[in-house]
Amino acid sequence: MISIVRILALVLALVLPLLTAAAARAEPETVYFGSADGTTEIVGYLFQPESPGPHAAIVLLHGRAGPYSANDKQDCSFVGRGVASDCNAATLSKRHRMWGEFWAARGVLALLPDSFGPRGKAHGFGRFTHDDPEREDVNEKTVRPLDAEGALAYLRARGDVVAGRIFLQGWSNGGSTTLNTMIRQGAKGGFRAALAFYPGCGRDALLVDKVMTTAPLAFFLGSDDEEVSPTICQHVAQRSIDAGTTVSIMLYGGATHDFDDPGEKRQAVPGNAAAKADAMARAQAMVEGMR
């Protein structure tokens, strides 16, 4: 009689390779494209739907900490295309992976560009470092919007993307970049709509104090944000509305900065858990309503 131990060993021998293969397939594809600055090659992580295209698409803009997990980037070396790096698709932060998989599961191709690694800043920056001189090389006003525009051009050239249905989403510093990208876009067309999660909206973060664009915008703000001012963002949103831009504003009571981070520490805050659930539902409804 075959022992239970042998049966379990046989099952594991059959199942583990399948689980390993599934995990490998779950990693986003690493892609490269040119920034609109004309000189920088950006690395990006592509989360693709299982269904055949063409798909709507969304560009995801990371915050000042960069796209990688804090557990993996302390000694991060980023050496570029074709060479192993400590910062890669396997070391993306939980939030970026969560959102990329969220969109792909809903039939939306998601592209997460890394603006920092190709410029030697893969480690990202800590809280309250906005005036750090190192950040000027990757600033949200004049540098990162060009990466977003490069990502837009890359997606438009893909055969599996609907060129007129490309969206933009950013968090914190990436949220400010999102607003600046839409300020640059104005009425000329490009991104179909934009979602800004707890962006910095002060004079040092934005090109101008309102966003005048023909594309709809959505602000997702936490009332208890400890890094940026939701009040200033509400003023920017209202001035944008007064200028004729279609804007929706969600202010979540009791929610902090990074309220959608799926980590236990952030989600232990009741206001964050409720805000995350509502924001994800609203983001999905906004994108699906404009496809």
C-alpha positions as a printed Julia matrix, in Angstrom:
291×3 Matrix{Float64}:
   0.0    0.0     0.0
   1.31   3.41   -0.92
   1.92   5.53    2.15
   0.33   8.93    2.7
   3.8   10.46    2.63
   4.51   9.0    -0.82
   1.14  10.21   -2.1
   1.83  13.72   -0.86
   5.27  13.63   -2.41
   3.82  12.6    -5.76
   1.17  15.32   -5.59
   3.75  17.95   -4.78
   5.99  16.74   -7.59
   3.11  17.25  -10.02
   1.72  20.49   -8.61
   4.83  22.5    -7.74
   6.04  22.86  -11.37
   2.57  24.09  -12.3
   2.56  26.61   -9.47
   6.05  27.77  -10.41
   5.03  28.22  -14.04
   1.92  30.12  -13.0
   4.0   32.41  -10.79
   6.37  33.06  -13.68
   3.47  33.91  -15.98
   2.14  36.33  -13.36
   5.19  38.58  -13.64
   4.54  41.63  -15.83
   6.49  41.88  -19.04
   9.5   44.21  -18.97
   9.45  46.66  -21.89
  11.51  49.67  -22.98
  10.49  52.89  -24.7
  11.8   56.38  -25.21
  10.85  59.31  -23.0
   9.6   62.36  -24.87
  12.78  64.07  -23.63
  14.41  62.43  -26.66
  17.34  60.97  -24.72
  16.21  58.67  -21.89
  15.21  55.05  -22.41
  12.55  54.19  -19.86
  11.98  50.71  -18.48
   8.33  49.79  -17.98
   6.32  46.88  -16.61
   3.39  45.72  -18.7
   0.39  43.97  -17.14
  -1.55  42.34  -19.97
  -5.13  41.03  -19.96
  -5.65  37.38  -20.77
  -8.37  38.2   -23.28
  -7.4   39.1   -26.85
  -7.13  42.79  -27.72
  -7.3   45.45  -28.73
  -7.61  46.81  -25.19
  -8.06  50.07  -23.43
  -4.81  50.92  -21.61
  -3.63  52.89  -18.62
  -0.26  54.39  -17.69
   0.58  54.12  -13.97
   2.91  56.75  -12.48
   4.71  55.8    -9.27
   5.31  58.16   -6.35
   8.51  59.61   -4.87
   9.46  56.23   -3.35
   9.72  54.7    -6.83
   7.99  51.58   -8.16
   9.91  48.99   -6.15
   9.32  47.4    -2.75
  11.08  49.01    0.2
  12.31  45.54    1.14
  14.27  45.14   -2.09
  15.59  48.55   -3.09
  17.88  49.55   -0.22
  20.92  48.35   -2.18
  19.21  48.52   -5.54
  21.45  48.48   -8.56
  19.79  49.42  -11.83
  21.95  48.63  -14.81
  19.54  48.8   -17.71
  18.41  46.65  -20.59
  19.45  43.05  -20.87
  21.41  42.95  -17.61
  20.2   41.5   -14.32
  19.12  44.14  -11.83
  18.06  44.13   -8.2
  15.16  46.35   -9.26
  12.9   44.51  -11.68
   9.42  43.12  -12.27
   9.8   40.7    -9.37
  10.51  43.47   -6.85
   7.64  45.85   -7.59
   5.8   47.19   -4.56
   2.53  45.59   -3.48
   0.49  48.64   -4.47
   1.83  48.86   -8.0
   1.46  45.13   -8.53
  -2.06  45.24   -7.09
  -3.18  48.0    -9.43
  -1.48  46.5   -12.5
  -3.19  43.16  -11.88
  -6.47  44.93  -11.06
  -6.57  46.62  -14.45
  -5.39  43.58  -16.4
  -8.09  41.44  -14.79
 -10.65  43.95  -16.09
  -9.39  43.89  -19.65
  -7.24  47.03  -19.42
  -3.57  46.82  -20.38
  -1.52  48.6   -17.68
   1.96  50.07  -18.14
   4.03  51.11  -15.12
   7.07  53.19  -16.22
  10.05  53.6   -13.91
  11.15  57.22  -14.17
  13.81  56.87  -11.48
  15.9   53.76  -12.25
  17.09  54.82  -15.71
  18.25  58.11  -14.17
  20.19  56.49  -11.34
  17.52  57.03   -8.64
  15.99  53.56   -8.42
  16.09  53.71   -4.62
  13.51  56.52   -4.66
  13.21  59.17   -1.96
  11.96  59.3     1.6
   9.15  61.41    3.04
   9.51  65.18    3.16
  12.44  65.25    0.73
  10.85  67.47   -1.9
  13.68  70.0    -1.68
  16.4   67.35   -2.06
  18.63  68.53   -4.96
  18.79  64.92   -6.23
  15.09  65.07   -7.03
  15.53  67.82   -9.6
  16.71  65.25  -12.16
  13.4   63.41  -11.85
  11.06  66.26  -10.97
   7.32  66.1   -11.54
   7.03  69.38  -13.45
   9.5   69.18  -16.33
  10.92  65.64  -16.4
   8.34  63.01  -15.5
   5.53  64.35  -17.75
   7.83  63.6   -20.69
   8.02  59.97  -19.55
   4.22  59.83  -19.43
   4.07  61.21  -22.96
   6.65  58.65  -24.09
   4.5   55.91  -22.55
   1.47  57.25  -24.41
   3.34  57.14  -27.72
   4.56  53.61  -26.99
   1.04  52.35  -26.23
  -0.45  54.07  -29.27
   2.01  52.17  -31.46
   0.98  48.78  -30.1
  -1.46  46.73  -32.13
  -3.25  45.46  -29.02
  -4.19  48.92  -27.69
  -7.07  51.19  -28.71
  -5.2   54.45  -29.32
  -8.11  56.66  -28.28
  -8.68  54.83  -24.99
  -5.5   55.33  -23.02
  -5.84  56.6   -19.45
  -3.44  58.01  -16.89
  -3.19  57.27  -13.16
  -0.64  58.47  -10.62
   0.06  58.49   -6.9
   1.54  61.29   -4.78
   4.5   62.64   -6.8
   3.11  60.6    -9.68
  -0.26  62.22   -9.03
   1.35  65.65   -9.42
   3.0   64.36  -12.59
  -0.42  63.24  -13.78
  -1.83  66.74  -13.31
   1.17  68.36  -15.0
   0.84  65.96  -17.92
  -2.79  66.96  -18.34
  -1.85  70.64  -18.05
   0.6   70.09  -20.92
  -2.01  68.14  -22.87
  -4.66  70.85  -22.63
  -7.1   70.6   -25.5
  -4.83  68.81  -27.97
  -5.93  65.32  -26.99
  -3.97  62.32  -25.81
  -4.9   60.66  -22.55
  -8.62  59.93  -22.42
  -8.94  60.79  -18.71
  -6.73  61.02  -15.64
  -6.9   59.81  -12.04
  -4.74  61.6    -9.45
  -4.33  59.9    -6.07
  -3.29  62.22   -3.22
  -1.11  64.46   -5.42
   0.97  67.35   -4.23
  -0.86  70.44   -5.48
   1.29  73.31   -4.21
   3.26  75.8    -6.27
   6.39  73.65   -6.13
   4.51  70.64   -7.49
   2.36  72.01  -10.33
   3.16  74.02  -13.44
   0.12  76.26  -12.87
  -2.6   76.45  -10.22
  -5.38  74.89  -12.34
  -5.73  72.19  -14.96
  -7.32  73.28  -18.21
  -7.94  70.23  -20.35
 -10.74  68.64  -22.35
 -10.15  65.26  -20.67
 -11.97  64.45  -17.43
 -10.0   64.39  -14.18
 -10.61  62.65  -10.86
  -8.95  63.58   -7.56
  -8.76  60.93   -4.79
  -7.79  62.62   -1.51
  -7.5   61.64    2.15
  -8.69  64.08    4.8
  -5.91  62.95    7.19
  -3.1   63.03    4.64
   0.14  63.59    6.51
   2.3   64.4     3.46
   0.31  66.69    1.17
  -2.57  69.11    1.65
  -5.97  67.86    0.47
  -7.29  71.41    0.94
  -4.85  72.85   -1.59
  -5.81  70.11   -4.04
  -9.49  70.91   -3.56
  -8.73  74.53   -4.44
  -6.86  73.42   -7.58
  -9.75  71.14   -8.5
 -12.3   73.93   -8.05
 -10.27  76.39  -10.13
 -10.03  73.7   -12.82
 -13.81  73.27  -12.75
 -14.27  77.03  -13.0
 -11.97  76.98  -16.05
 -14.25  74.44  -17.77
 -12.51  71.14  -16.98
 -14.65  68.17  -15.96
 -13.44  67.22  -12.49
 -14.66  64.85   -9.79
 -13.3   65.14   -6.25
 -13.36  62.36   -3.67
 -12.29  63.4    -0.17
 -12.17  60.37    2.12
 -12.71  61.06    5.79
 -10.08  59.5     8.04
  -7.89  58.41    5.12
  -4.16  59.05    5.11
  -1.54  59.36    2.41
  -1.11  56.04    0.55
  -4.58  54.97    1.66
  -4.75  52.37   -1.15
  -1.5   50.67   -0.15
  -2.6   47.05    0.49
  -0.04  46.52    3.24
  -1.33  45.65    6.71
  -0.08  48.88    8.32
  -2.06  51.16    6.01
  -5.12  48.95    5.83
  -5.31  48.74    9.62
  -6.58  52.34    9.48
 -10.39  52.07    9.05
 -10.54  55.2     6.91
  -7.94  53.77    4.54
  -9.69  50.45    4.07
 -12.97  52.16    3.17
 -11.23  54.69    0.91
  -9.29  51.99   -0.93
 -12.42  49.97   -1.7
 -14.39  53.0    -2.87
 -11.52  54.48   -4.92
 -10.9   51.23   -6.78
 -14.59  50.89   -7.6
 -14.79  54.5    -8.8
 -11.61  54.18  -10.86
 -12.97  51.1   -12.57
 -16.33  52.78  -13.24
 -14.62  55.86  -14.67
 -12.44  53.88  -17.08
 -15.19  51.47  -18.12
 -17.61  54.33  -18.64
 -15.28  55.92  -21.19
 -14.21  52.89  -23.19
